[in-house]
Amino acid sequence: MSARARTGNAAKNILDGIRIVDFTHMVAGPLSTMILADMGADVIKVEPPDGETSRHLGDVVFGDQTDYFLSLNRNKRSIVLDLKSEEGLQAAKALIATSDIVVENFLSSKAEKMGLGYKAMASQNPALIYCSVNGFGTKSRFRDKPALDPIIQALSGLMNLTGTPETGPLKTGFLIGDFVPPLFATIGLLAALYERQISGKGQFLDVAMLDSLVFTMIPRETRFLANGIPPRLVGNGHNQLAPANTYYTSDARQIVVFCHTPKYWHMLARMLDREDLMEDVRFVSNAARVANKAVLDEILEAEFLRKPLSHWLGLIDRDGVTAGPVRTLEEVFGDEEVQQNMLASVSRSGVGHAKVLRTPIGFGRTPLQIHSAPPMLGEHTEEILMELKARRLLPHDERSRSKEDDDE
């Protein structure tokens, strides 16, 4: 195992001793490697001379770093390598030869063309675990087709599960096409590390964005494959349950109600002082409520419009009704539990502090660590190449930067 041993932590990190070479950019790859870095892996982010794409995407919020880059690259070291040059390729190969894991999200044939594909690298490092996070799979006829979140949401059919008859299909408000694949990649990499302890061998992992989003349709795909009937666009509602929707209150706020069993439907009716609805033939069963959903929604909307949100939240908490407020971001990040569980701070000299989200896994004995802000471009180039005893491979611009830093 080749990564630097980190000292001074309250508890040993889960992935201490694991080195990961990170050739990823944008969101889908960097999210996976950041989670693994939080677990203690030494993640070496390989970047082109002008930096990976997310350094230039979004709003600049922390020094010269954008919100995209800040969100996805903490706990990593950055090395600048020009993979179009022979020196850069040799340095990359040296890194891979001394590492446990490679994660990349190149167009599928690019790594092979550069001589950095799994077969070539595994021949030099048989214990190597190599993960490709890509749009369509390395064996797909679309293997070299670019894939971005909105495109994958459209191609996967996911957009046909959202929206309303009036709006038509809609994409989700967050980057689900970029967020689900790296979670599967992380699961796969951790499983492959475990299996390697048994077999002593590495392996190749292929994680496609399209496959990952098709998987998110569970259980809707089962119904479609069984009867061929696609789900209707119901907005915030539900095709198979009622009541299940959002309703306005008197102060123009919204409440989500989701009654998935008769028990919770009865609790809601009692909370609203509308026990009569429980006996109404139109609402006596879930099937009846779904068939008469439009009428039921009108009745419930009228009830919730009688009082402000705070009134209803008090009753919801009192009675245990399955409902909750549609919160603003100010409310979410003003929540003490969210602040305690999910917010952390990173800092950099001369820049200050920035808030970032923690990886939402609470380990009792080996807690995840956030020990460094996202790296400056090429911040660790000389350090890493010195570790490889390959100082001669240092790019000229980085050698100059290092000399200037020494002079200061």
N, C-alpha and C positions, 0 to 999 in steps of 0.2 A: 504494500500500500504506500502511496507516494506523496500524499498531500502533507503540507506543513502541519505539525501538531500545534494547536492553539492552546495557550495557557491563560490562566487567570479567570476562567469561567467557573461559575458556581457549581456546575455539574458537567460531566463529560457530554459532549455533543454526540448525537446519534450516528452521524456519518463522519466523525473524525477519522482521518486517514484515507478518505476517498477523494480522489482528484477527478474533476470533470472538465473537459474541454468543451467550451460553449461556442459553437459557430452560429448561434441563432440571432434573429433580429425581429423587430416589431413586438408582437405580444405572445403568440402561441408558444414559441420556444423559450423566450426569456422568463415567462412565468414559471415554467417547470423547473428551470435551473435555479431560480430565486428560491423556490420552496426547498430545494435540496441544499442550497447554500444556508438557509435558515436552520437546516438540520445539521449543519457543521461541515458540509463538503467544501473543499477548496475549489471553487468555480473560477476558471480562467476564461474570461470573455475575450474571444479573438475578434478584433475589429479591423476593418479596412482603414487606410490612412485618413479618410474623412469621417470616420465613425459610422456606427451602424445606424440604420434608418430612423429609429425612434429618437435618436439624439436631435433630429431635425423636425420632428413631428409634434404638433400640439403647442401649448403655451409654455414659455420659459418661466419657471417658477422657483428655481433653486440654483443660484449662480448662473451658469449657462445651460443648465439641464432643464429639459422639458418635463411636463407632467407625465408623459408616457414613459420616458426613461427613468425618472425618479421612482415611479411606481413599481418598476419591474427589475431593477438591477442592483439592489443593495447587496452587501456581503460578497461582492464579486471583485476579482482583480481584472484589470484591463490590459491587454497586450495588443499593440498595433502590428499587424503583419500584412504585407502586400502579397496576397495569394496569387497574384499574376506574375510574381517574380520567383525565380528559382530559390533565392535565399528565404523568401517568405514561406514557400512550400516546405522547404527542408526544416525550418523551425517548427512549422505546424506538425509535421510528421514526428519530429523529436518530442513534441509535447504529447502527442497521442501515444507514442511508444512507452511513455512513462506514466500514463493515466489509466484510470479505471473505466471511465465512461466518456463517450462522445455524444453530444446532442447537436443536431443540425436541422435547419429547415430551409436548405437550398431547394431550388427546383431539382427534381429527383436525380437527374443525370449529371448535375454539375459536380457533385463531390467525386463521382467516378471519373469524370473527365480530368479533374485536377489530380487524380491519384490519391484522393482522400476518402474513397468509399470504404464500406465495411470490409469487403474481401481483401483489399490491399492492406488495410490497416490491421486486420485480424491475423494476417500471415506474419506480421511482425510482433503482434501482441495478442496471443490466443485467448487471453482472459478478458479481452476488451468487450464491454457492453456498448453497443452503438445504437442510438435511437434517432430515427428520422421522423420529424413532425412535419407533415406535408399536406397538401390540399386533397389529394385523391388516392394516395397509396403508391408505393414505388413500382407496383406491377400494373397500375392502371394505364389505360390508353391515354389518359389525360395527365400522366405523371409530370410532364413539363409545362403544364398550364398553370399560370399564376392563380392563387386563391386568396381572397380576402374575406373578412367576416360577412359583409352583406351578400357577397356572391354565394358563399356557402350556405347562408341562411335561406337564400332563394332556391338553390339547387337541392337542398336537403328536404324541401317540402315544409320546413318549419314555419315559413311565413304564411302558409295556408292553414296554420293552427291559431294564428293571431288575427287581430283586426275584427271588424264588424261587417255586416252586409253593406253598410254605407261606405266604409273606408276601403273595403277589399283587403287583401293580404297586407300585413305590416311586419316589418322586422322588429325584433325586441329592442328595448332602449339601452341595452348594454351589449358588450362584445361576446355574446355567447359562443359564436363560432371560433373565437380566439381563446376563450376561457375553458371550455370543456376538453378539447384535445390535450392541453398540457396536464390536466389532472389525470387523464388516462396514461399519458406518458410517464408521469411521476409514479403512478401505481405500478406500471410495467417495469420501470427502472428499479424500484425497490424490490419487486418480486425477483427480477433477474439477478440482483445482488445477492439475495437470499439463496437462489438456486445455484449461483456460482460457488457459494461456500460448500455445497454438496458435490458438484461436478468438477469444480475447478476451471470451468470453461465459460467464456463469454457467449454472447449471441446478439443477433440483430433484431431490433424492435421497429415495427412499421406502424405509425399512428397517423391515420388520415383524418383531416378535419371533416370531410363529408361523412365518413362512417360514424364519427363521434356524434355529429348532430342528428343523424338518422337514429342513433341509439337513444337520443333524448325524447323521442316520440313515444316511448313506453308509457302507458299501455295502449295508447291510441292506435298504434300500428297493429296490435293484436286484433282489435275490433275490425279494422279495415281489412286485414288479411283474411279474417273469418267470414265477413259478409260483404266486403267490397263497398261499404258505405263510408265515404269520407266524413270527418266531423264538420259540423257547420261552424261558420265564423260567429262567435258569440261574445266577442270583446272580453269584458271582465267576468262574464258568466261561465257556465259549465254545461257541456252537452248532456251530461248524465245525472246531474244533481240539481236540486232546488230546495230551498233558496241558496243561491251561490252567486253573489254579485256585489257591486259597490252601490252605496246609497248615500245621497246628500243629506246633510243635517241642516238645521236652521241657520247656522253661521257659515254656510257654503263650504264646509269641510266634508270629507267622505269617510265612510265606514265600509270595511269589507266584512261580509257575512258569509259563512261557509258551514252549512248544516249537513253533515255527511251521514248522519244517522237519525232515526226518529226521535231519539232522546234529545238531541240538540235542537231539532225543529220545535219540539214541545217547550224546551227551555226558552227559546227565542220568543215564541208566542206568549208565554207567561210573562216574560220580561216586558213585553210591549202591552201587557194587559189586553191581549187579543186571543184569549183561550177559544173564542168562537171559531178561529181559523183552524184549530185542530179538528173540529167536527165538520168543517165545510167539506162536502163531497169532492170539491175540486182540489182539495189539498190533503186528503186523508192518507195518501201514500206518496212515496217519492215519485213513482211513475205518474201519478195524477198531478203532482206539483210541477214536474217537468212539462207535462202536456199543457198546463195552464200557467206556464212561467211568466208570460207577459202580464197577466192579470195579477199574479202574486207580487211581481216586482213593483207594479203600480201601488198596490196596497202598502207594501213595506216602505217604499219611498215616501209615501204620504205620512206614515207613522214617524219615520226618522226626521222628517222635516219639521216636526212639532217642537223639537228641542235642540240645543246646541251640542256639539261634539262632547264637551266635558260632562254633560248630563248622562249621555249614553255610555261613556267610558266607565263612569261610576257604577252603573247598573251591570255592565258587562263583567267588570271585576267582581262585583258582589255575587252574581248568579253563575259565573263560569261559562257564559255563552261563548261559542266559537266565533268571535268577531274581533276586529281590531281597527285602529285608525290608519288612514293613508297618511303617513308622516312625511314631512318635508325633510330635506337634508339638514337644515338647521336643527330640527328636532332629533334626528337620528344621531348627529354628532354632538348634540348637547346632552344626550343620555349618558348618565354616569357609568352605567355598565358597558356601553359601547366604548366610552373613553378608556375604561380600565382594561377591557378585554381585547380591544381591537386597535387602539392607537399607540404608536411608538414614535420616538423622535430620532432623527439622524442629524449629524452635524458635520460641518466642514469649516476649518479655519479660514477666516476671511469672508465666509459666506453666511454662516449662521446656522439656524436649525430649521428642519422641515418635518412635518408630520407625515407618517406613512402608515399603511395598514399592516397589522401583523398577519401571519399565516394562522388561520383559525383552528389550530389543533393544540389542545392543552395537554402536554405530557407532564405527569406528576414528578418523575425522577430525572428526566433529561429534557428540560424545557428548551424550546427553540430560542435561538439567540439572534438579535440584530446588533451587530458589532461595528458596522461601517456603512457610511453613505455610499451611494452608487459611485463608481470610480470616475475620475477624469479620464479623458481619452488618452490611452497609452500610459496611464499613471504607473503601471507596474511592469512595463516592457523590459526595462533593464534588469529589474529584480528577477523576473521569471527567466530571462535568458541566462542570467548568471547562475541560476539554479540548474539550468540545463548544461552549464559549462559551454555555452555557445555564444559568448559575447560578440564574436565576429559576425553573427547574423543580425545584429541590431541595426535597424534602418537608419540611414544617415540623419534624417530629421529628428529621430528620437535620441541619437547620440548627441546631437547638438543641444537638444533640450536638456539632457542630463548634465552636460557640461555647464550650461547656463545656470542650472539649479545649484550645481556645486559651487560656482563662483559667487552665488548669492549667499 
